[in-house]
Amino acid sequence: MMLSQVEAWILEIAASVWIYPAMFASAFIDGFFPPVPSESVLVTLVISAQATGVPWLWLIIPVAGAGAWLGDQVAYVLGRRYGTERLTGMRSARGRKTVAWARRALARRGAVFIIAARYIPVGRVAVNMTAGALAYPQRRFMTFSGVAAVLWAAYSTLIGIAAAEVLGHDPLLAMVVGVVGGGLLGLVVDRVVQAFTPREEVLEEMRNQVPVAVPDADEPSELA
């Protein structure tokens, strides 16, 4: 009974015209605020489109891609203006470690990492903000993040279509499977990125990097 109610609620929302600005907002905010699960929203809506015909698939995909691209630009601008160490989310041990990884990634293969990082929620924010903080060429960043947004929207769409085809008789279960599959693929991309980073190269670059530390209140940020 509960599952049927949830399913009906999701399908009702998907049929509303407001789902398009909601999808845009989700993808946009996710570009600089990782807790917003835009992948899950897009996969769910694709499955709904396959099962019921709403929302319009040809419209929801470009809306999601445009929101993702613009969100990445916000992250770049925030990094350019404030650096990464001034933001609360990047001051934790995990945040500093992610930023250090992003610096090395951009220094070696900027295009590959900007594109691959889109599949890693915290990683993409760190990479995009670090690109801005280190003054990575903005036109180049806009191009690579555009490619990343298109590929991300296409990947999420394929995940949703595959889940709908296999489990189309149970839309809610298909949504759950599609979201889990998308998360697992993101983890695979993360592992592949790490696998193609030679340990010796990383260690050498880490020795040459200025340590990523939280600046004292009286000291300016090194990336400001």
C-alpha positions, 0 to 999 in steps of 0.5 A: 500500500505504501509503495503504491502511494509513493509510486502514484506521488512520483508519477503525479509530480512527473506529469506537472509542468513544474517538473522541468524547472525543478529538474533544472534547479536540482542539476544546477544546485548539484554543481556546487552543493553535492547533497542535492541528488540530481542523478537520482532525479534525472534517472527517476524522471527518465523511467517515468517518461518510459513508463507513462510518457511524462515528463517529455524525455526530449525536454527533460534531458537538455534541461538537466544538462543545461542546469548541470553546466551552469552549476559547474560554472558557479563552482568555478566562479566561487573557486576563483573568487574565494578559493577552496579553503575559505568554504566550510565544506572544504575545510574538513579532512576529507574536503582538504584531501579531495581538493589536493587530489583535484589540484594534481588531477588538473595539473596532469590531465585537466580535460579528462578529470573535469569530464570524469569528475562530473560522475563523482558528487564531491569530486566534481565540486572540488575539481571545478572550484579548484579549477577556478581557484588556480585560474584554469583557463575559463574558456577551456573549462567551459568547453570541457564542463559542457562536454561533461554535462552532455555525457552525464545527461546521456549516461543518466538517460541510458541508466533510466531507459535500461532500468525501465526496460527490464523492470517496466512492470514495476516503475518504483522498483525500476527507479530504485534500481536505476538510481543504485546503478547510477551510484555504482557507475559513479564509484566505478568511474572514481576507481578508474580515475584513481587506477590511471594515476600512477602512485609514483607520479602522485607522490612526486607531485605531492612533494612538490605541492604546497600542502592544503591547509586551513588558513588561520583567521589572520592569514589570507588564503593561499588561493585567494 
